[in-house]
Amino acid sequence: MISNADRHWYVIQTRPRYEKKVYEQIKAKGIEVFLPQVITIRKWSDRKKKISVPLFSGYLFVHADEDERYSAIKEVVGALKYVFFRGQPAKVTEKEINNIKLSLQAPERFKIENTNIEKGDLVKITGGVFTGMEGIVTELRGNYKLTINIYELSMSLNVVLSPNEVKQLKKVNE
């Protein structure tokens, strides 16, 4: 029998939106796997819906020894590779995994930030009354609010939107 001392938490990178499929396939092999998820509200043109999304998009964790580590990713559709650090498979400590699990117990205090959008970026509005208009991000406020100066109107108008209502067109540093 393999002891827990021989097991480590490894990080698997998946294809986009394959996290849950990879999770189910590894779980079916009898290997311990962890896919932290949070509830978020997604908006469509006709409705809003609460859905469960991976906390770390494109990644999940597997608790395995060396043999299980190889087996976990072998013939798993959507699993790309293990994340490596300094030439070795990256290991996440038990403490870090427990911290993630603890943070998920109070999801109302947990926010996912869209770190791709920065002040000065050119964006196109994809939701709400101003759909289709383009603007420059002039201010980032808190976790979800960003202010956009819309130049298509012949005046300066600041609109407060959430990051899921805009699509980045050009980075400020490009």
Summary of the structure (lengths in Angstrom):
residues: 174
radius of gyration: 20.3
end to end distance: 54.7
largest distance: 72.5
contacts: 447
relative contact order: 0.16
helix: 21%
strand: 39%
